[in-house]
Amino acid sequence: MNVVPNALTVDEAADLAATVQYKIFSHKVIDRLVGHIREVFPDVSTSDPAYCRVEQKSIGHPWHIDTGNKGHMAWCRVSARVLLTDPARDFTGGGFYFREDPDNPIFGYRDLQFFRADRAHSVASHKGDRRVLLMFLGESGESDG
């Protein structure tokens, strides 16, 4: 996984966390985050069907890949996340895990974390206010199909 530590300020994280909804890639903060991703994955695309959203899902996510366990997001090449709320203060549980290291939760409050979309991962359930910015990015030159 690639990590940009403290990619957001506390205020930027709070601003994005204020509403649980889809976001636009042209948002100045999100655009800056995509710039970091392009340093590693220069062909990443934010064109449709790529999308980003702030999520708050207390039940977590079972093991999956972001291309879709049944291929429903086969276009997705890179996934990114930024934890917008502080696990030391705002919630308990909610660890992010990769299949190859299922005993070590990842949090990374305000860190940009990104990885290939075909890497298996899960998110544990949580109590409290856990909000995360999720980005699902395609690859330039690919069809939307």
C-alpha positions as CSV (number, residue, x, y, z in Angstrom):
1,M,0.0,0.0,0.0
2,N,1.2,3.5,-0.7
3,V,0.8,6.1,2.0
4,V,1.0,9.9,2.1
5,P,1.0,10.7,5.8
6,N,-1.1,13.6,7.0
7,A,-2.4,14.3,3.5
8,L,-5.2,16.3,5.0
9,T,-5.2,18.9,7.7
10,V,-7.6,18.4,10.6
11,D,-9.9,21.1,9.2
12,E,-9.9,19.6,5.7
13,A,-10.8,16.2,7.1
14,A,-13.6,17.7,9.2
15,D,-14.9,19.6,6.2
16,L,-15.1,16.5,4.0
17,A,-16.5,14.4,6.9
18,A,-19.3,16.9,7.4
19,T,-21.6,15.2,4.9
20,V,-21.8,11.6,4.0
21,Q,-22.3,11.7,0.2
22,Y,-20.7,11.4,-3.2
23,K,-18.0,14.0,-3.9
24,I,-16.6,15.5,-7.0
25,F,-13.0,14.9,-8.1
26,S,-12.6,18.6,-9.0
27,H,-13.0,19.5,-5.3
28,K,-9.7,21.3,-4.5
29,V,-8.7,18.9,-1.7
30,I,-9.7,15.8,-3.5
31,D,-7.9,17.0,-6.7
32,R,-4.8,17.4,-4.6
33,L,-5.1,13.8,-3.3
34,V,-5.5,12.5,-6.8
35,G,-2.3,14.3,-7.7
36,H,-0.4,12.3,-5.1
37,I,-1.9,9.1,-6.5
38,R,-0.8,10.1,-10.0
39,E,2.8,10.3,-8.8
40,V,2.7,6.5,-8.4
41,F,-0.1,5.6,-10.9
42,P,0.3,8.2,-13.7
43,D,-2.5,6.7,-15.9
44,V,-5.2,6.8,-13.2
45,S,-8.5,8.3,-14.4
46,T,-11.2,10.2,-12.6
47,S,-13.5,10.0,-15.6
48,D,-16.9,8.2,-15.3
49,P,-17.4,5.5,-14.0
50,A,-14.7,6.5,-11.4
51,Y,-16.2,8.0,-8.3
52,C,-15.5,9.2,-4.7
53,R,-17.7,9.4,-1.6
54,V,-17.6,9.9,2.1
55,E,-18.9,6.8,3.7
56,Q,-20.1,5.9,7.2
57,K,-21.0,2.3,7.4
58,S,-21.1,0.8,10.9
59,I,-21.4,-2.8,9.8
60,G,-18.1,-2.5,7.9
61,H,-17.3,-4.5,4.8
62,P,-16.5,-8.3,4.5
63,W,-13.5,-9.5,2.5
64,H,-13.7,-8.2,-1.1
65,I,-11.7,-6.6,-3.9
66,D,-12.7,-3.3,-5.4
67,T,-13.0,-4.6,-8.9
68,G,-15.9,-6.4,-7.5
69,N,-16.0,-10.0,-6.3
70,K,-18.3,-10.7,-9.2
71,G,-16.6,-8.2,-11.6
72,H,-19.2,-5.5,-11.3
73,M,-16.4,-2.8,-11.1
74,A,-13.9,-4.4,-13.5
75,W,-13.0,-0.9,-14.6
76,C,-11.5,0.0,-11.2
77,R,-7.7,0.0,-11.2
78,V,-6.8,1.9,-8.0
79,S,-8.6,2.4,-4.7
80,A,-7.8,5.1,-2.2
81,R,-9.0,6.0,1.3
82,V,-8.5,8.7,3.8
83,L,-9.9,8.2,7.3
84,L,-11.6,11.5,8.2
85,T,-12.5,10.9,11.8
86,D,-10.0,10.2,14.6
87,P,-10.1,6.6,16.0
88,A,-8.6,7.8,19.3
89,R,-11.6,10.1,19.8
90,D,-14.5,9.4,17.5
91,F,-15.1,5.6,17.2
92,T,-14.0,2.1,18.3
93,G,-13.4,-0.8,16.0
94,G,-13.5,0.0,12.3
95,G,-10.0,-1.3,11.4
96,F,-9.0,-1.7,7.8
97,Y,-7.3,-5.0,6.9
98,F,-5.5,-6.6,4.0
99,R,-6.1,-10.3,3.5
100,E,-2.3,-11.0,3.7
101,D,-2.1,-9.4,7.1
102,P,-5.5,-10.0,8.7
103,D,-4.4,-9.4,12.3
104,N,-3.1,-5.9,11.9
105,P,-5.7,-3.1,11.6
106,I,-4.8,0.0,9.6
107,F,-6.3,3.3,10.6
108,G,-4.1,6.2,9.5
109,Y,-6.2,9.2,10.4
110,R,-5.8,11.9,7.7
111,D,-3.4,9.7,5.7
112,L,-4.0,9.1,2.0
113,Q,-3.7,5.3,1.5
114,F,-4.0,3.8,-2.0
115,F,-3.5,0.4,-3.6
116,R,-4.4,-1.7,-6.6
117,A,-8.1,-2.4,-6.7
118,D,-7.6,-6.2,-7.0
119,R,-6.0,-6.4,-3.5
120,A,-8.4,-8.2,-1.0
121,H,-9.3,-6.2,2.1
122,S,-12.0,-5.8,4.7
123,V,-13.2,-3.3,7.2
124,A,-14.4,-4.3,10.7
125,S,-17.6,-3.0,12.2
126,H,-17.4,0.0,14.5
127,K,-19.3,2.0,17.1
128,G,-19.3,5.8,17.0
129,D,-18.6,8.2,14.1
130,R,-16.2,6.6,11.6
131,R,-16.1,8.5,8.3
132,V,-13.8,7.7,5.4
133,L,-13.3,9.3,2.0
134,L,-13.2,6.5,-0.6
135,M,-12.0,6.9,-4.2
136,F,-12.3,4.3,-7.0
137,L,-10.2,5.2,-10.0
138,G,-10.0,3.8,-13.5
139,E,-7.2,3.9,-16.0
140,S,-6.8,6.5,-18.8
141,G,-7.6,5.1,-22.2
142,E,-10.0,2.4,-21.0
143,S,-13.6,2.3,-22.0
144,D,-16.3,2.9,-19.5
145,G,-17.7,-0.5,-20.1
